[in-house]
Amino acid sequence: MGTQTQPTTDQQQMMEKCIRRCQECLQLCQQCAAECISGGGDQTMRDCAKLCLECADVCATSATLMSRGSPHHAAQCRVCADICEACAAACEKAYAEGCAIDDIMRRCAEACRRCAESCRQMAA
């Protein structure tokens, strides 16, 4: 059995911040997807809903792996950052096209960008 190094205080704080951002992103992505689905909408809305659901799932997994101290959290955070960026872009596109649920989309995109930033730091 190998030994795992304990994170420094700075690393632990960065991880805790990333977990919070993943959880916030998860929640807003689920809300945004639900609004997109219930609103019907065009292909842009369907694409946004699909990415929001994928983003919510990957954020949940990232937060879980970090909470457990998994040695695989860095790889997961890289994937999470990429999907968060794609989700933010989809929400911003729908928002720019004048979607009726623009407030949740704006907040979702902002949360995705913050989460992506934190996840990229964790993946470094």
Backbone atoms as SQL, in Angstrom:
CREATE TABLE atoms (id INTEGER PRIMARY KEY, chain TEXT, resi INTEGER, resn TEXT, atom TEXT, x REAL, y REAL, z REAL);
INSERT INTO atoms VALUES
  (1, 'A', 1, 'MET', 'N', 0.841, -1.192, 0.000),
  (2, 'A', 1, 'MET', 'CA', 0.000, 0.000, 0.000),
  (3, 'A', 1, 'MET', 'C', 0.877, 1.242, 0.000),
  (4, 'A', 2, 'GLY', 'N', 0.549, 2.181, -0.872),
  (5, 'A', 2, 'GLY', 'CA', 1.292, 3.432, -0.928),
  (6, 'A', 2, 'GLY', 'C', 0.706, 4.437, 0.046),
  (7, 'A', 3, 'THR', 'N', 1.500, 5.420, 0.331),
  (8, 'A', 3, 'THR', 'CA', 1.002, 6.486, 1.200),
  (9, 'A', 3, 'THR', 'C', 0.604, 7.676, 0.345),
  (10, 'A', 4, 'GLN', 'N', -0.429, 8.337, 0.755),
  (11, 'A', 4, 'GLN', 'CA', -0.914, 9.510, 0.042),
  (12, 'A', 4, 'GLN', 'C', -0.511, 10.749, 0.827),
  (13, 'A', 5, 'THR', 'N', 0.059, 11.728, 0.114),
  (14, 'A', 5, 'THR', 'CA', 0.476, 12.966, 0.779),
  (15, 'A', 5, 'THR', 'C', -0.744, 13.780, 1.161),
  (16, 'A', 6, 'GLN', 'N', -0.668, 14.379, 2.314),
  (17, 'A', 6, 'GLN', 'CA', -1.754, 15.243, 2.774),
  (18, 'A', 6, 'GLN', 'C', -1.642, 16.598, 2.077),
  (19, 'A', 7, 'PRO', 'N', -2.782, 17.150, 1.637),
  (20, 'A', 7, 'PRO', 'CA', -2.738, 18.454, 0.973),
  (21, 'A', 7, 'PRO', 'C', -2.358, 19.558, 1.961),
  (22, 'A', 8, 'THR', 'N', -1.711, 20.593, 1.430),
  (23, 'A', 8, 'THR', 'CA', -1.381, 21.749, 2.256),
  (24, 'A', 8, 'THR', 'C', -2.674, 22.511, 2.547),
  (25, 'A', 9, 'THR', 'N', -2.595, 23.466, 3.448),
  (26, 'A', 9, 'THR', 'CA', -3.769, 24.282, 3.781),
  (27, 'A', 9, 'THR', 'C', -4.278, 25.015, 2.548),
  (28, 'A', 10, 'ASP', 'N', -3.374, 25.567, 1.748),
  (29, 'A', 10, 'ASP', 'CA', -3.779, 26.267, 0.517),
  (30, 'A', 10, 'ASP', 'C', -4.466, 25.313, -0.458),
  (31, 'A', 11, 'GLN', 'N', -3.899, 24.123, -0.621),
  (32, 'A', 11, 'GLN', 'CA', -4.501, 23.138, -1.513),
  (33, 'A', 11, 'GLN', 'C', -5.879, 22.713, -1.001),
  (34, 'A', 12, 'GLN', 'N', -5.987, 22.540, 0.306),
  (35, 'A', 12, 'GLN', 'CA', -7.263, 22.134, 0.896),
  (36, 'A', 12, 'GLN', 'C', -8.304, 23.229, 0.691),
  (37, 'A', 13, 'GLN', 'N', -7.925, 24.481, 0.886),
  (38, 'A', 13, 'GLN', 'CA', -8.862, 25.591, 0.676),
  (39, 'A', 13, 'GLN', 'C', -9.274, 25.688, -0.786),
  (40, 'A', 14, 'MET', 'N', -8.334, 25.469, -1.689),
  (41, 'A', 14, 'MET', 'CA', -8.638, 25.505, -3.117),
  (42, 'A', 14, 'MET', 'C', -9.605, 24.370, -3.478),
  (43, 'A', 15, 'MET', 'N', -9.398, 23.211, -2.883),
  (44, 'A', 15, 'MET', 'CA', -10.277, 22.082, -3.142),
  (45, 'A', 15, 'MET', 'C', -11.677, 22.339, -2.581),
  (46, 'A', 16, 'GLU', 'N', -11.755, 22.872, -1.382),
  (47, 'A', 16, 'GLU', 'CA', -13.055, 23.179, -0.781),
  (48, 'A', 16, 'GLU', 'C', -13.819, 24.208, -1.619),
  (49, 'A', 17, 'LYS', 'N', -13.099, 25.196, -2.128),
  (50, 'A', 17, 'LYS', 'CA', -13.712, 26.208, -2.997),
  (51, 'A', 17, 'LYS', 'C', -14.226, 25.550, -4.281),
  (52, 'A', 18, 'CYS', 'N', -13.450, 24.657, -4.841),
  (53, 'A', 18, 'CYS', 'CA', -13.843, 23.974, -6.063),
  (54, 'A', 18, 'CYS', 'C', -15.068, 23.090, -5.821),
  (55, 'A', 19, 'ILE', 'N', -15.094, 22.410, -4.700),
  (56, 'A', 19, 'ILE', 'CA', -16.266, 21.584, -4.364),
  (57, 'A', 19, 'ILE', 'C', -17.507, 22.456, -4.276),
  (58, 'A', 20, 'ARG', 'N', -17.406, 23.603, -3.598),
  (59, 'A', 20, 'ARG', 'CA', -18.557, 24.525, -3.496),
  (60, 'A', 20, 'ARG', 'C', -19.001, 25.007, -4.874),
  (61, 'A', 21, 'ARG', 'N', -18.042, 25.332, -5.712),
  (62, 'A', 21, 'ARG', 'CA', -18.386, 25.809, -7.055),
  (63, 'A', 21, 'ARG', 'C', -19.014, 24.699, -7.896),
  (64, 'A', 22, 'CYS', 'N', -18.539, 23.480, -7.741),
  (65, 'A', 22, 'CYS', 'CA', -19.156, 22.350, -8.447),
  (66, 'A', 22, 'CYS', 'C', -20.596, 22.150, -7.980),
  (67, 'A', 23, 'GLN', 'N', -20.816, 22.256, -6.677),
  (68, 'A', 23, 'GLN', 'CA', -22.167, 22.081, -6.143),
  (69, 'A', 23, 'GLN', 'C', -23.101, 23.199, -6.611),
  (70, 'A', 24, 'GLU', 'N', -22.594, 24.430, -6.639),
  (71, 'A', 24, 'GLU', 'CA', -23.397, 25.553, -7.124),
  (72, 'A', 24, 'GLU', 'C', -23.722, 25.356, -8.607),
  (73, 'A', 25, 'CYS', 'N', -22.748, 24.958, -9.378),
  (74, 'A', 25, 'CYS', 'CA', -22.949, 24.735, -10.805),
  (75, 'A', 25, 'CYS', 'C', -23.951, 23.605, -11.033),
  (76, 'A', 26, 'LEU', 'N', -23.814, 22.541, -10.281),
  (77, 'A', 26, 'LEU', 'CA', -24.750, 21.415, -10.351),
  (78, 'A', 26, 'LEU', 'C', -26.177, 21.901, -10.152),
  (79, 'A', 27, 'GLN', 'N', -26.405, 22.665, -9.118),
  (80, 'A', 27, 'GLN', 'CA', -27.749, 23.143, -8.806),
  (81, 'A', 27, 'GLN', 'C', -28.300, 24.038, -9.916),
  (82, 'A', 28, 'LEU', 'N', -27.506, 25.000, -10.371),
  (83, 'A', 28, 'LEU', 'CA', -27.981, 25.915, -11.407),
  (84, 'A', 28, 'LEU', 'C', -28.173, 25.206, -12.741),
  (85, 'A', 29, 'CYS', 'N', -27.316, 24.241, -13.056),
  (86, 'A', 29, 'CYS', 'CA', -27.486, 23.479, -14.294),
  (87, 'A', 29, 'CYS', 'C', -28.778, 22.671, -14.269),
  (88, 'A', 30, 'GLN', 'N', -29.102, 22.088, -13.124),
  (89, 'A', 30, 'GLN', 'CA', -30.353, 21.338, -13.023),
  (90, 'A', 30, 'GLN', 'C', -31.555, 22.262, -13.180),
  (91, 'A', 31, 'GLN', 'N', -31.496, 23.436, -12.570),
  (92, 'A', 31, 'GLN', 'CA', -32.591, 24.409, -12.705),
  (93, 'A', 31, 'GLN', 'C', -32.723, 24.867, -14.149),
  (94, 'A', 32, 'CYS', 'N', -31.607, 25.166, -14.765),
  (95, 'A', 32, 'CYS', 'CA', -31.611, 25.653, -16.143),
  (96, 'A', 32, 'CYS', 'C', -32.158, 24.570, -17.083),
  (97, 'A', 33, 'ALA', 'N', -31.701, 23.337, -16.920),
  (98, 'A', 33, 'ALA', 'CA', -32.188, 22.240, -17.766),
  (99, 'A', 33, 'ALA', 'C', -33.693, 22.057, -17.598),
  (100, 'A', 34, 'ALA', 'N', -34.167, 22.102, -16.364),
  (101, 'A', 34, 'ALA', 'CA', -35.604, 21.938, -16.114),
  (102, 'A', 34, 'ALA', 'C', -36.401, 23.042, -16.798),
  (103, 'A', 35, 'GLU', 'N', -35.904, 24.270, -16.722),
  (104, 'A', 35, 'GLU', 'CA', -36.585, 25.397, -17.372),
  (105, 'A', 35, 'GLU', 'C', -36.571, 25.236, -18.892),
  (106, 'A', 36, 'CYS', 'N', -35.433, 24.831, -19.432),
  (107, 'A', 36, 'CYS', 'CA', -35.332, 24.630, -20.883),
  (108, 'A', 36, 'CYS', 'C', -36.302, 23.552, -21.356),
  (109, 'A', 37, 'ILE', 'N', -36.378, 22.463, -20.601),
  (110, 'A', 37, 'ILE', 'CA', -37.243, 21.342, -20.975),
  (111, 'A', 37, 'ILE', 'C', -38.712, 21.728, -20.852),
  (112, 'A', 38, 'SER', 'N', -39.074, 22.391, -19.768),
  (113, 'A', 38, 'SER', 'CA', -40.482, 22.745, -19.563),
  (114, 'A', 38, 'SER', 'C', -40.941, 23.835, -20.514),
  (115, 'A', 39, 'GLY', 'N', -39.984, 24.626, -21.022),
  (116, 'A', 39, 'GLY', 'CA', -40.335, 25.705, -21.943),
  (117, 'A', 39, 'GLY', 'C', -40.455, 25.261, -23.382),
  (118, 'A', 40, 'GLY', 'N', -40.207, 23.975, -23.645),
  (119, 'A', 40, 'GLY', 'CA', -40.243, 23.520, -25.035),
  (120, 'A', 40, 'GLY', 'C', -39.027, 24.056, -25.753),
  (121, 'A', 41, 'GLY', 'N', -39.257, 24.957, -26.665),
  (122, 'A', 41, 'GLY', 'CA', -38.146, 25.662, -27.296),
  (123, 'A', 41, 'GLY', 'C', -37.597, 25.004, -28.531),
  (124, 'A', 42, 'ASP', 'N', -36.645, 25.706, -29.115),
  (125, 'A', 42, 'ASP', 'CA', -36.036, 25.279, -30.360),
  (126, 'A', 42, 'ASP', 'C', -34.808, 24.411, -30.090),
  (127, 'A', 43, 'GLN', 'N', -34.044, 24.157, -31.137),
  (128, 'A', 43, 'GLN', 'CA', -32.864, 23.314, -31.017),
  (129, 'A', 43, 'GLN', 'C', -31.831, 23.904, -30.057),
  (130, 'A', 44, 'THR', 'N', -31.709, 25.232, -30.035),
  (131, 'A', 44, 'THR', 'CA', -30.765, 25.886, -29.123),
  (132, 'A', 44, 'THR', 'C', -31.125, 25.558, -27.674),
  (133, 'A', 45, 'MET', 'N', -32.415, 25.600, -27.347),
  (134, 'A', 45, 'MET', 'CA', -32.872, 25.275, -25.986),
  (135, 'A', 45, 'MET', 'C', -32.630, 23.801, -25.666),
  (136, 'A', 46, 'ARG', 'N', -32.896, 22.932, -26.632),
  (137, 'A', 46, 'ARG', 'CA', -32.673, 21.499, -26.396),
  (138, 'A', 46, 'ARG', 'C', -31.187, 21.215, -26.186),
  (139, 'A', 47, 'ASP', 'N', -30.343, 21.862, -26.998),
  (140, 'A', 47, 'ASP', 'CA', -28.897, 21.684, -26.828),
  (141, 'A', 47, 'ASP', 'C', -28.443, 22.174, -25.463),
  (142, 'A', 48, 'CYS', 'N', -28.980, 23.297, -25.051),
  (143, 'A', 48, 'CYS', 'CA', -28.637, 23.867, -23.751),
  (144, 'A', 48, 'CYS', 'C', -29.053, 22.915, -22.627),
  (145, 'A', 49, 'ALA', 'N', -30.271, 22.395, -22.702),
  (146, 'A', 49, 'ALA', 'CA', -30.760, 21.469, -21.668),
  (147, 'A', 49, 'ALA', 'C', -29.877, 20.228, -21.585),
  (148, 'A', 50, 'LYS', 'N', -29.514, 19.702, -22.729),
  (149, 'A', 50, 'LYS', 'CA', -28.683, 18.500, -22.770),
  (150, 'A', 50, 'LYS', 'C', -27.314, 18.759, -22.127),
  (151, 'A', 51, 'LEU', 'N', -26.693, 19.869, -22.482),
  (152, 'A', 51, 'LEU', 'CA', -25.395, 20.204, -21.890),
  (153, 'A', 51, 'LEU', 'C', -25.514, 20.495, -20.396),
  (154, 'A', 52, 'CYS', 'N', -26.595, 21.140, -19.998),
  (155, 'A', 52, 'CYS', 'CA', -26.792, 21.407, -18.568),
  (156, 'A', 52, 'CYS', 'C', -26.885, 20.106, -17.775),
  (157, 'A', 53, 'LEU', 'N', -27.574, 19.115, -18.313),
  (158, 'A', 53, 'LEU', 'CA', -27.680, 17.829, -17.619),
  (159, 'A', 53, 'LEU', 'C', -26.327, 17.133, -17.550),
  (160, 'A', 54, 'GLU', 'N', -25.573, 17.172, -18.650),
  (161, 'A', 54, 'GLU', 'CA', -24.234, 16.578, -18.646),
  (162, 'A', 54, 'GLU', 'C', -23.328, 17.298, -17.655),
  (163, 'A', 55, 'CYS', 'N', -23.431, 18.609, -17.639),
  (164, 'A', 55, 'CYS', 'CA', -22.604, 19.418, -16.743),
  (165, 'A', 55, 'CYS', 'C', -22.957, 19.116, -15.280),
  (166, 'A', 56, 'ALA', 'N', -24.240, 19.017, -14.992),
  (167, 'A', 56, 'ALA', 'CA', -24.659, 18.701, -13.622),
  (168, 'A', 56, 'ALA', 'C', -24.071, 17.362, -13.173),
  (169, 'A', 57, 'ASP', 'N', -24.112, 16.377, -14.052),
  (170, 'A', 57, 'ASP', 'CA', -23.576, 15.057, -13.709),
  (171, 'A', 57, 'ASP', 'C', -22.072, 15.095, -13.460),
  (172, 'A', 58, 'VAL', 'N', -21.345, 15.774, -14.342),
  (173, 'A', 58, 'VAL', 'CA', -19.895, 15.804, -14.199),
  (174, 'A', 58, 'VAL', 'C', -19.479, 16.631, -12.978),
  (175, 'A', 59, 'CYS', 'N', -20.242, 17.669, -12.665),
  (176, 'A', 59, 'CYS', 'CA', -19.953, 18.462, -11.452),
  (177, 'A', 59, 'CYS', 'C', -20.175, 17.626, -10.194),
  (178, 'A', 60, 'ALA', 'N', -21.229, 16.844, -10.191),
  (179, 'A', 60, 'ALA', 'CA', -21.513, 15.985, -9.033),
  (180, 'A', 60, 'ALA', 'C', -20.376, 14.984, -8.820),
  (181, 'A', 61, 'THR', 'N', -19.913, 14.378, -9.912),
  (182, 'A', 61, 'THR', 'CA', -18.826, 13.410, -9.810),
  (183, 'A', 61, 'THR', 'C', -17.538, 14.080, -9.349),
  (184, 'A', 62, 'SER', 'N', -17.248, 15.253, -9.884),
  (185, 'A', 62, 'SER', 'CA', -16.033, 15.973, -9.481),
  (186, 'A', 62, 'SER', 'C', -16.054, 16.289, -7.992),
  (187, 'A', 63, 'ALA', 'N', -17.178, 16.825, -7.511),
  (188, 'A', 63, 'ALA', 'CA', -17.298, 17.160, -6.087),
  (189, 'A', 63, 'ALA', 'C', -17.142, 15.909, -5.222),
  (190, 'A', 64, 'THR', 'N', -17.721, 14.813, -5.662),
  (191, 'A', 64, 'THR', 'CA', -17.634, 13.564, -4.903),
  (192, 'A', 64, 'THR', 'C', -16.196, 13.065, -4.823),
  (193, 'A', 65, 'LEU', 'N', -15.503, 13.050, -5.961),
  (194, 'A', 65, 'LEU', 'CA', -14.123, 12.561, -5.951),
  (195, 'A', 65, 'LEU', 'C', -13.214, 13.442, -5.102),
  (196, 'A', 66, 'MET', 'N', -13.407, 14.761, -5.186),
  (197, 'A', 66, 'MET', 'CA', -12.598, 15.643, -4.340),
  (198, 'A', 66, 'MET', 'C', -12.922, 15.433, -2.867),
  (199, 'A', 67, 'SER', 'N', -14.197, 15.284, -2.538),
  (200, 'A', 67, 'SER', 'CA', -14.603, 15.077, -1.144),
  (201, 'A', 67, 'SER', 'C', -13.997, 13.808, -0.571),
  (202, 'A', 68, 'ARG', 'N', -13.850, 12.800, -1.402),
  (203, 'A', 68, 'ARG', 'CA', -13.276, 11.534, -0.960),
  (204, 'A', 68, 'ARG', 'C', -11.753, 11.549, -0.939),
  (205, 'A', 69, 'GLY', 'N', -11.166, 12.594, -1.510),
  (206, 'A', 69, 'GLY', 'CA', -9.710, 12.643, -1.604),
  (207, 'A', 69, 'GLY', 'C', -9.172, 11.673, -2.632),
  (208, 'A', 70, 'SER', 'N', -9.969, 11.391, -3.657),
  (209, 'A', 70, 'SER', 'CA', -9.559, 10.442, -4.690),
  (210, 'A', 70, 'SER', 'C', -8.342, 10.950, -5.460),
  (211, 'A', 71, 'PRO', 'N', -7.406, 10.070, -5.747),
  (212, 'A', 71, 'PRO', 'CA', -6.256, 10.482, -6.562),
  (213, 'A', 71, 'PRO', 'C', -6.657, 10.751, -8.015),
  (214, 'A', 72, 'HIS', 'N', -7.888, 10.427, -8.385),
  (215, 'A', 72, 'HIS', 'CA', -8.376, 10.626, -9.754),
  (216, 'A', 72, 'HIS', 'C', -9.123, 11.939, -9.939),
  (217, 'A', 73, 'HIS', 'N', -9.179, 12.740, -8.881),
  (218, 'A', 73, 'HIS', 'CA', -9.961, 13.971, -8.985),
  (219, 'A', 73, 'HIS', 'C', -9.397, 14.936, -10.023),
  (220, 'A', 74, 'ALA', 'N', -8.090, 14.973, -10.217),
  (221, 'A', 74, 'ALA', 'CA', -7.499, 15.912, -11.183),
  (222, 'A', 74, 'ALA', 'C', -7.967, 15.596, -12.605),
  (223, 'A', 75, 'ALA', 'N', -7.962, 14.332, -12.956),
  (224, 'A', 75, 'ALA', 'CA', -8.428, 13.936, -14.299),
  (225, 'A', 75, 'ALA', 'C', -9.907, 14.273, -14.472),
  (226, 'A', 76, 'GLN', 'N', -10.690, 14.015, -13.451),
  (227, 'A', 76, 'GLN', 'CA', -12.119, 14.326, -13.497),
  (228, 'A', 76, 'GLN', 'C', -12.335, 15.834, -13.605),
  (229, 'A', 77, 'CYS', 'N', -11.544, 16.600, -12.891),
  (230, 'A', 77, 'CYS', 'CA', -11.684, 18.061, -12.939),
  (231, 'A', 77, 'CYS', 'C', -11.349, 18.616, -14.315),
  (232, 'A', 78, 'ARG', 'N', -10.416, 17.993, -15.027),
  (233, 'A', 78, 'ARG', 'CA', -10.115, 18.432, -16.398),
  (234, 'A', 78, 'ARG', 'C', -11.351, 18.271, -17.280),
  (235, 'A', 79, 'VAL', 'N', -11.991, 17.127, -17.179),
  (236, 'A', 79, 'VAL', 'CA', -13.211, 16.860, -17.957),
  (237, 'A', 79, 'VAL', 'C', -14.312, 17.829, -17.536),
  (238, 'A', 80, 'CYS', 'N', -14.443, 18.032, -16.252),
  (239, 'A', 80, 'CYS', 'CA', -15.471, 18.924, -15.723),
  (240, 'A', 80, 'CYS', 'C', -15.288, 20.343, -16.274),
  (241, 'A', 81, 'ALA', 'N', -14.066, 20.823, -16.282),
  (242, 'A', 81, 'ALA', 'CA', -13.802, 22.176, -16.785),
  (243, 'A', 81, 'ALA', 'C', -14.210, 22.301, -18.250),
  (244, 'A', 82, 'ASP', 'N', -13.892, 21.290, -19.054),
  (245, 'A', 82, 'ASP', 'CA', -14.251, 21.326, -20.478),
  (246, 'A', 82, 'ASP', 'C', -15.762, 21.350, -20.672),
  (247, 'A', 83, 'ILE', 'N', -16.467, 20.509, -19.933),
  (248, 'A', 83, 'ILE', 'CA', -17.925, 20.451, -20.079),
  (249, 'A', 83, 'ILE', 'C', -18.571, 21.717, -19.528),
  (250, 'A', 84, 'CYS', 'N', -18.049, 22.240, -18.441),
  (251, 'A', 84, 'CYS', 'CA', -18.575, 23.501, -17.903),
  (252, 'A', 84, 'CYS', 'C', -18.425, 24.634, -18.921),
  (253, 'A', 85, 'GLU', 'N', -17.293, 24.700, -19.591),
  (254, 'A', 85, 'GLU', 'CA', -17.083, 25.730, -20.609),
  (255, 'A', 85, 'GLU', 'C', -18.088, 25.565, -21.755),
  (256, 'A', 86, 'ALA', 'N', -18.310, 24.336, -22.187),
  (257, 'A', 86, 'ALA', 'CA', -19.277, 24.077, -23.263),
  (258, 'A', 86, 'ALA', 'C', -20.694, 24.450, -22.825),
  (259, 'A', 87, 'CYS', 'N', -21.023, 24.139, -21.589),
  (260, 'A', 87, 'CYS', 'CA', -22.350, 24.468, -21.054),
  (261, 'A', 87, 'CYS', 'C', -22.526, 25.982, -20.963),
  (262, 'A', 88, 'ALA', 'N', -21.511, 26.665, -20.484),
  (263, 'A', 88, 'ALA', 'CA', -21.584, 28.123, -20.393),
  (264, 'A', 88, 'ALA', 'C', -21.806, 28.733, -21.775),
  (265, 'A', 89, 'ALA', 'N', -21.108, 28.218, -22.765),
  (266, 'A', 89, 'ALA', 'CA', -21.258, 28.728, -24.133),
  (267, 'A', 89, 'ALA', 'C', -22.675, 28.483, -24.652),
  (268, 'A', 90, 'ALA', 'N', -23.238, 27.317, -24.361),
  (269, 'A', 90, 'ALA', 'CA', -24.599, 27.006, -24.812),
  (270, 'A', 90, 'ALA', 'C', -25.620, 27.915, -24.137),
  (271, 'A', 91, 'CYS', 'N', -25.443, 28.143, -22.849),
  (272, 'A', 91, 'CYS', 'CA', -26.358, 29.039, -22.129),
  (273, 'A', 91, 'CYS', 'C', -26.235, 30.469, -22.652),
  (274, 'A', 92, 'GLU', 'N', -25.008, 30.897, -22.899),
  (275, 'A', 92, 'GLU', 'CA', -24.786, 32.252, -23.412),
  (276, 'A', 92, 'GLU', 'C', -25.385, 32.420, -24.804),
  (277, 'A', 93, 'LYS', 'N', -25.310, 31.373, -25.614),
  (278, 'A', 93, 'LYS', 'CA', -25.890, 31.427, -26.957),
  (279, 'A', 93, 'LYS', 'C', -27.413, 31.569, -26.864),
  (280, 'A', 94, 'ALA', 'N', -28.027, 30.757, -26.021),
  (281, 'A', 94, 'ALA', 'CA', -29.489, 30.825, -25.866),
  (282, 'A', 94, 'ALA', 'C', -29.889, 32.181, -25.277),
  (283, 'A', 95, 'TYR', 'N', -29.111, 32.660, -24.329),
  (284, 'A', 95, 'TYR', 'CA', -29.353, 33.966, -23.704),
  (285, 'A', 95, 'TYR', 'C', -29.269, 35.069, -24.763),
  (286, 'A', 96, 'ALA', 'N', -28.256, 35.004, -25.617),
  (287, 'A', 96, 'ALA', 'CA', -28.057, 36.018, -26.663),
  (288, 'A', 96, 'ALA', 'C', -29.184, 36.000, -27.686),
  (289, 'A', 97, 'GLU', 'N', -29.809, 34.840, -27.857),
  (290, 'A', 97, 'GLU', 'CA', -30.905, 34.717, -28.826),
  (291, 'A', 97, 'GLU', 'C', -32.243, 35.145, -28.230),
  (292, 'A', 98, 'GLY', 'N', -32.215, 35.691, -27.012),
  (293, 'A', 98, 'GLY', 'CA', -33.421, 36.241, -26.409),
  (294, 'A', 98, 'GLY', 'C', -34.341, 35.219, -25.772),
  (295, 'A', 99, 'CYS', 'N', -33.766, 34.175, -25.223),
  (296, 'A', 99, 'CYS', 'CA', -34.551, 33.145, -24.552),
  (297, 'A', 99, 'CYS', 'C', -35.387, 33.751, -23.424),
  (298, 'A', 100, 'ALA', 'N', -36.572, 33.215, -23.226),
  (299, 'A', 100, 'ALA', 'CA', -37.501, 33.732, -22.210),
  (300, 'A', 100, 'ALA', 'C', -37.022, 33.464, -20.785),
  (301, 'A', 101, 'ILE', 'N', -36.109, 32.532, -20.613),
  (302, 'A', 101, 'ILE', 'CA', -35.604, 32.211, -19.265),
  (303, 'A', 101, 'ILE', 'C', -34.170, 32.718, -19.127),
  (304, 'A', 102, 'ASP', 'N', -33.949, 33.903, -19.642),
  (305, 'A', 102, 'ASP', 'CA', -32.590, 34.417, -19.728),
  (306, 'A', 102, 'ASP', 'C', -31.895, 34.595, -18.382),
  (307, 'A', 103, 'ASP', 'N', -32.617, 34.875, -17.305),
  (308, 'A', 103, 'ASP', 'CA', -31.956, 35.081, -16.015),
  (309, 'A', 103, 'ASP', 'C', -31.286, 33.801, -15.520),
  (310, 'A', 104, 'ILE', 'N', -31.992, 32.680, -15.575),
  (311, 'A', 104, 'ILE', 'CA', -31.398, 31.420, -15.108),
  (312, 'A', 104, 'ILE', 'C', -30.246, 31.019, -16.023),
  (313, 'A', 105, 'MET', 'N', -30.372, 31.289, -17.302),
  (314, 'A', 105, 'MET', 'CA', -29.291, 30.951, -18.231),
  (315, 'A', 105, 'MET', 'C', -28.046, 31.792, -17.961),
  (316, 'A', 106, 'ARG', 'N', -28.236, 33.047, -17.681),
  (317, 'A', 106, 'ARG', 'CA', -27.105, 33.926, -17.362),
  (318, 'A', 106, 'ARG', 'C', -26.420, 33.446, -16.092),
  (319, 'A', 107, 'ARG', 'N', -27.210, 33.159, -15.062),
  (320, 'A', 107, 'ARG', 'CA', -26.635, 32.694, -13.789),
  (321, 'A', 107, 'ARG', 'C', -25.953, 31.337, -13.952),
  (322, 'A', 108, 'CYS', 'N', -26.546, 30.470, -14.765),
  (323, 'A', 108, 'CYS', 'CA', -25.964, 29.148, -15.015),
  (324, 'A', 108, 'CYS', 'C', -24.621, 29.295, -15.725),
  (325, 'A', 109, 'ALA', 'N', -24.572, 30.146, -16.748),
  (326, 'A', 109, 'ALA', 'CA', -23.322, 30.362, -17.485),
  (327, 'A', 109, 'ALA', 'C', -22.235, 30.906, -16.559),
  (328, 'A', 110, 'GLU', 'N', -22.605, 31.835, -15.695),
  (329, 'A', 110, 'GLU', 'CA', -21.630, 32.403, -14.753),
  (330, 'A', 110, 'GLU', 'C', -21.107, 31.334, -13.799),
  (331, 'A', 111, 'ALA', 'N', -22.007, 30.498, -13.286),
  (332, 'A', 111, 'ALA', 'CA', -21.601, 29.421, -12.369),
  (333, 'A', 111, 'ALA', 'C', -20.707, 28.416, -13.092),
  (334, 'A', 112, 'CYS', 'N', -21.032, 28.123, -14.341),
  (335, 'A', 112, 'CYS', 'CA', -20.208, 27.196, -15.126),
  (336, 'A', 112, 'CYS', 'C', -18.808, 27.758, -15.330),
  (337, 'A', 113, 'ARG', 'N', -18.703, 29.035, -15.609),
  (338, 'A', 113, 'ARG', 'CA', -17.382, 29.657, -15.820),
  (339, 'A', 113, 'ARG', 'C', -16.559, 29.621, -14.520),
  (340, 'A', 114, 'ARG', 'N', -17.210, 29.911, -13.391),
  (341, 'A', 114, 'ARG', 'CA', -16.496, 29.868, -12.103),
  (342, 'A', 114, 'ARG', 'C', -16.036, 28.443, -11.787),
  (343, 'A', 115, 'CYS', 'N', -16.910, 27.489, -12.042),
  (344, 'A', 115, 'CYS', 'CA', -16.577, 26.096, -11.779),
  (345, 'A', 115, 'CYS', 'C', -15.423, 25.637, -12.675),
  (346, 'A', 116, 'ALA', 'N', -15.482, 26.006, -13.943),
  (347, 'A', 116, 'ALA', 'CA', -14.419, 25.640, -14.868),
  (348, 'A', 116, 'ALA', 'C', -13.073, 26.179, -14.418),
  (349, 'A', 117, 'GLU', 'N', -13.084, 27.432, -13.956),
  (350, 'A', 117, 'GLU', 'CA', -11.855, 28.066, -13.479),
  (351, 'A', 117, 'GLU', 'C', -11.276, 27.284, -12.290),
  (352, 'A', 118, 'SER', 'N', -12.117, 26.952, -11.323),
  (353, 'A', 118, 'SER', 'CA', -11.652, 26.205, -10.148),
  (354, 'A', 118, 'SER', 'C', -11.196, 24.796, -10.526),
  (355, 'A', 119, 'CYS', 'N', -11.936, 24.156, -11.405),
  (356, 'A', 119, 'CYS', 'CA', -11.570, 22.800, -11.804),
  (357, 'A', 119, 'CYS', 'C', -10.243, 22.782, -12.567),
  (358, 'A', 120, 'ARG', 'N', -10.003, 23.788, -13.380),
  (359, 'A', 120, 'ARG', 'CA', -8.712, 23.856, -14.088),
  (360, 'A', 120, 'ARG', 'C', -7.561, 24.000, -13.082),
  (361, 'A', 121, 'GLN', 'N', -7.789, 24.765, -12.022),
  (362, 'A', 121, 'GLN', 'CA', -6.763, 24.895, -10.985),
  (363, 'A', 121, 'GLN', 'C', -6.525, 23.558, -10.288),
  (364, 'A', 122, 'MET', 'N', -7.585, 22.822, -10.036),
  (365, 'A', 122, 'MET', 'CA', -7.438, 21.517, -9.381),
  (366, 'A', 122, 'MET', 'C', -6.774, 20.492, -10.288),
  (367, 'A', 123, 'ALA', 'N', -6.947, 20.652, -11.598),
  (368, 'A', 123, 'ALA', 'CA', -6.378, 19.700, -12.553),
  (369, 'A', 123, 'ALA', 'C', -4.901, 19.979, -12.842),
  (370, 'A', 124, 'ALA', 'N', -4.460, 21.165, -12.462),
  (371, 'A', 124, 'ALA', 'CA', -3.066, 21.544, -12.775),
  (372, 'A', 124, 'ALA', 'C', -2.063, 20.756, -11.959);
